[in-house]
Amino acid sequence: MHTVRTDCSLLSFLNRVRSQRFSSGDSIVQSLNSEIQHIGISVADLDRSVAWYTSHLGFAETKRFRKEDLEISGAVLQLGVMALEILAPFAPAPAAPPARTLVEQLRRIGMNHIAIGVEDLPACHERLRASGAFLMTPVVDGRFFFCTDPDGTVLEVRAR
């Protein structure tokens, strides 16, 4: 079994926010009593996405739900302190065309990737390659690589 956890920089940030004080250079910045609760992504097939995130990246499914008024079904996946909410709209709108390269993706305005830390980066890279996942980069300096999930959400997978 492989061990997977969220990226150290995200954990560090979340811990600083939870303590409501964090350092910004030499000054102390007071938070607004806020925290990141979860990250939400929309997918075409809920079961496929839950299976992909749990089998390839070690997330654990903690909840399933259906909200008729919002026309969605969904699942909450947990990885360490990180929660990922996967939403499957009853009638999905067409997705934006996927980026062909990492540079193209990073030029887009808005959220452009989710970083996830893994214990065994080479094994994770091989598992994703063997599954047919779109790998946007090779492993860079033995530290990270970029890929997409089945619906095109860009992930940065990092060695922890």
Secondary structure, DSSP 8 states (H G I E B T S, - for coil): ---EEE-HHHHHHHHHHHTTEEEETTEEEE--S-----EEEE-S-HHHHHHHHHHHH--EEEEEEEEGGGTEEEEEEEETTEEEEEEEESS--------SSHHHHHHSSS---EEEEES-HHHHHHHHHHHT--BSS--BTTTEEEEE-TT--EEEEEE-
